[in-house]
């Protein structure tokens, strides 16, 4: 297959828009690729295509709300922010980043999520990585403070029957689907900042840290109309977008209202979480986690204006 056939593959992949990382779809094509460039273009296409869908949180945190509108929320490096908060679901994100001396903000990315539901705590994060190798798995997972070890094999699955929770690899490494029946689904992939990304955006990435982070796609099954959070608010029954239409990089403020004191804290100003009061202390979760380790119309990024 030559590079001029790339458009045909894009058209083919469009039919499978319900899959976030359709590795099986183009796996057969890899054998026929004559250049690595063609494969790289496919990977770029997949990332851009699915990061433009409602519920996506990717890159230098770029959000696509339930209304299809894209906005950026930069937060602050080394801090935690509430992405979604509802009566039976609370999701915080830990941001990592670098200070740009020529700007008034940090470059930031989502390094990990702390997810609370019922009486459970689920953690997923990207391990700090210097040189990126996609064959090495860089995902951290814990459930109620206990590390989850998944074989590096597509289809490997962890089941927690008491909470209707499943975690499944949809690639051999660095990509999983987390699902809690009747509550939510998260597709998460750990990705690095490449040298090319750093050069284009002036991130200043060095060899000691490629700032591995999470690209995420959320689906929710039972949110209430009172849901809030950076992303969650866009699913609310009375939500009216604050995003300015037409500008290249619409930025959403609200650091104070969405700020959390810890990855598993529910103390952000807009918190709606009301269950799970008997959960483990978040510091105990992290202590357990690291003690046992042995070692994140086709939408074009602006969408359409919808109000509910």
C-alpha positions in Angstrom: 0.0 0.0 0.0 1.4 3.4 -1.0 0.8 6.7 0.8 -1.6 7.8 -1.8 -4.0 5.1 -0.5 -4.1 6.8 2.9 -7.4 8.6 2.0 -9.1 5.2 1.4 -8.1 4.0 4.9 -9.4 7.2 6.5 -12.7 6.6 4.8 -12.7 3.0 6.0 -11.9 4.0 9.6 -14.8 6.5 9.6 -17.2 3.6 9.5 -15.9 2.6 12.9 -16.3 5.9 14.7 -17.7 4.1 17.8 -14.2 2.7 18.6 -11.6 4.9 20.2 -8.5 3.0 19.3 -9.4 0.7 16.4 -6.1 -1.2 16.3 -7.8 -4.3 15.0 -9.2 -2.4 12.0 -5.9 -1.3 10.5 -3.8 -4.1 11.9 -4.1 -6.0 8.6 -3.0 -2.9 6.7 0.2 -2.7 8.6 1.6 -5.7 6.9 1.1 -4.0 3.6 2.6 -0.6 4.5 5.6 0.3 2.5 6.6 3.3 4.6 6.5 4.1 8.3 5.2 7.5 7.3 1.9 6.0 6.2 1.4 4.3 9.6 2.4 7.4 11.4 -0.2 9.4 9.5 -2.9 6.8 10.4 -2.0 7.2 14.1 -2.2 10.9 13.9 -5.6 10.7 12.2 -6.9 8.4 14.9 -5.7 10.7 17.7 -7.2 13.8 16.1 -10.4 12.2 15.1 -11.3 10.8 18.5 -10.0 13.8 20.4 -12.6 15.9 18.6 -15.6 13.9 19.9 -17.8 15.0 22.9 -16.4 13.7 26.2 -12.8 13.9 25.0 -9.9 15.3 27.2 -6.6 15.3 25.3 -3.3 17.1 24.8 -2.7 20.5 26.6 -5.9 19.9 28.2 -8.3 20.2 25.3 -11.9 19.4 26.3 -14.8 18.7 24.0 -18.1 19.2 26.0 -21.3 17.4 25.6 -22.5 20.2 23.3 -19.6 19.5 20.9 -17.8 22.8 21.7 -14.1 22.7 22.2 -12.4 24.6 25.0 -9.1 24.6 26.9 -8.7 24.4 30.7 -5.0 24.8 31.7 -5.3 24.7 35.5 -1.9 24.6 37.1 0.9 22.1 37.1 1.2 19.8 40.2 -2.4 20.6 41.2 -5.7 18.6 41.2 -9.0 19.7 39.5 -12.5 18.3 39.5 -13.5 17.1 36.0 -16.8 15.6 36.9 -18.8 15.7 40.1 -22.3 14.2 40.6 -24.1 12.5 43.5 -22.6 9.0 42.7 -19.5 9.9 40.6 -16.5 12.2 41.3 -13.5 12.4 39.0 -10.4 14.5 39.7 -7.5 15.0 37.5 -3.9 15.6 38.5 -2.1 18.0 36.2 1.6 17.9 35.3 3.4 20.5 33.3 6.1 23.0 32.6 6.3 26.7 33.2 6.6 28.8 30.0 8.5 31.9 31.0 7.0 33.9 28.1 3.5 33.2 29.2 1.4 33.7 32.3 0.4 30.1 32.6 1.8 26.6 32.7 1.8 24.1 29.9 -0.2 21.3 31.4 -1.4 17.7 30.8 -3.6 15.3 32.7 -1.2 12.8 34.3 -3.8 10.8 36.4 -7.4 10.4 37.4 -8.8 9.7 40.9 -12.3 8.3 40.4 -14.8 7.9 43.3 -18.1 6.0 42.9 -20.2 4.2 45.5 -17.7 3.2 48.2 -14.8 2.7 45.8 -11.7 4.5 44.6 -10.1 3.8 41.3 -6.8 5.4 40.2 -5.3 5.5 36.7 -2.1 7.3 35.9 0.8 7.6 33.5 4.2 6.7 35.0 7.0 9.2 34.7 9.0 8.3 31.6 12.2 9.6 30.1 12.6 7.9 26.7 9.3 6.7 25.3 9.0 3.1 24.0 5.4 2.1 23.1 6.3 -1.6 23.7 6.7 -0.8 27.5 3.5 -0.3 29.5 3.4 2.9 31.4 0.0 2.7 33.0 -0.6 2.7 36.8 -3.8 1.2 38.0 -5.2 0.7 41.5 -8.6 -0.3 42.9 -9.4 0.6 46.5 -5.6 1.0 47.0 -4.6 -2.4 45.6 -2.5 -2.4 42.5 -4.0 -3.9 39.4 -1.6 -5.9 37.2 -2.8 -6.7 33.7 -0.8 -8.9 31.2 0.6 -6.9 28.3 -1.9 -8.5 25.9 -4.9 -7.0 24.1 -8.1 -8.3 25.6 -6.6 -8.9 29.1 -9.3 -8.0 31.6 -9.6 -7.2 35.3 -13.1 -7.8 36.8 -14.3 -6.5 40.2 -17.6 -8.3 40.5 -18.7 -6.5 43.7 -18.7 -3.1 42.0 -19.5 -4.2 38.4 -16.1 -2.8 37.3 -14.1 -4.0 34.4 -10.7 -2.8 33.1 -9.7 -4.2 29.7 -6.7 -3.6 27.5 -7.6 -2.6 24.0 -4.0 -2.6 23.0 -1.1 -4.7 24.2 0.3 -1.7 26.2 -0.7 1.8 27.3 -4.4 1.7 26.5 -7.3 0.5 28.5 -11.1 0.7 28.7 -12.6 1.2 32.2 -16.3 0.6 32.7 -18.6 0.6 35.7 -21.9 -0.9 34.6 -24.7 1.7 34.5 -22.4 4.5 35.6 -19.5 5.4 33.2 -16.9 4.3 30.7 -13.5 5.8 30.2 -11.1 5.0 27.4 -7.6 6.0 28.4 -4.3 6.0 26.6 -0.9 6.9 27.8 1.0 9.1 25.3 4.3 11.1 25.4 5.1 14.6 24.3 7.2 14.0 21.2 10.2 16.1 20.2 8.1 17.4 17.3 5.3 18.4 19.6 7.8 20.2 21.8 9.4 22.0 18.9 6.1 23.1 17.4 4.6 24.4 20.7 7.8 25.4 22.4 7.1 23.1 25.4 10.8 22.8 26.3 10.7 19.0 26.9 14.0 17.6 27.9 15.5 14.1 27.7 14.9 13.3 31.3 11.1 13.5 31.1 8.8 13.1 28.0 5.8 14.1 30.2 3.8 10.9 29.6 0.1 11.8 30.1 -3.4 10.5 29.5 -5.6 11.1 26.4 -9.1 10.3 27.6 -12.6 9.7 26.2 -15.6 9.7 28.6 -19.0 8.2 28.3 -21.6 8.6 31.1 -24.8 6.6 31.6 -26.6 8.1 34.6 -25.6 11.7 35.2 -28.1 14.0 36.9 -29.0 17.4 35.7 -27.0 18.9 38.6 -23.6 17.4 37.4 -20.7 19.8 37.5 -16.9 20.0 37.0 -14.7 21.2 34.2 -16.2 18.6 31.8 -19.2 17.5 33.8 -20.9 21.0 33.7 -21.4 20.6 30.0 -23.8 17.7 30.7 -25.9 19.7 33.1 -29.6 20.4 32.4 -29.1 24.2 32.7 -25.7 24.5 31.1 -25.0 27.5 29.0 -21.6 27.5 27.4 -19.2 30.3 28.4 -16.9 29.4 25.5 -16.4 32.2 23.0 -17.2 31.0 19.5 -14.9 31.8 16.7 -11.6 32.2 18.5 -8.8 29.8 17.8 -8.1 28.7 21.4 -11.1 29.3 23.7 -10.0 29.0 27.3 -12.3 28.2 30.2 -11.4 29.8 33.6 -12.5 28.6 37.0 -9.4 27.3 38.6 -10.7 28.2 42.1 -14.1 26.6 41.7 -12.7 23.4 40.3 -9.6 23.1 42.4 -9.3 20.0 44.7 -6.9 19.6 47.6 -6.1 16.0 46.6 -6.6 13.5 43.8 -9.3 11.8 45.8 -10.8 14.8 47.6 -14.3 16.0 47.0 -13.8 19.5 48.4 -13.9 21.5 45.2 -16.4 24.4 45.4 -18.8 22.8 42.9 -18.7 19.3 44.4 -21.9 17.3 44.2 -20.6 13.9 45.5 -22.7 12.6 48.4 -21.9 8.9 48.8 -18.9 6.8 49.7 -18.1 8.4 53.1 -16.4 5.2 54.3 -13.7 5.2 51.7 -10.0 4.8 52.4 -8.0 7.9 53.0 -6.4 9.0 49.7 -2.9 9.1 51.3 -3.3 5.4 52.2 -4.3 4.7 48.6 -1.1 6.2 47.3 1.1 4.6 50.0 -0.3 1.1 49.1 0.0 1.9 45.4 3.7 2.7 45.4 4.7 0.2 48.1 3.8 -2.8 46.0 5.0 -1.5 42.6 7.9 -3.1 41.0 9.0 -0.7 38.7 -2.9 8.9 30.8 -21.8 16.9 11.8 -18.1 15.5 12.3 -16.7 17.7 15.0 -13.9 20.0 13.8 -13.0 21.3 17.2 -15.6 24.1 17.3 -18.7 22.0 17.0 -22.2 23.4 17.1 -23.9 25.6 19.7 -26.4 23.7 21.7 -28.1 24.8 24.9 -30.3 22.8 27.3 
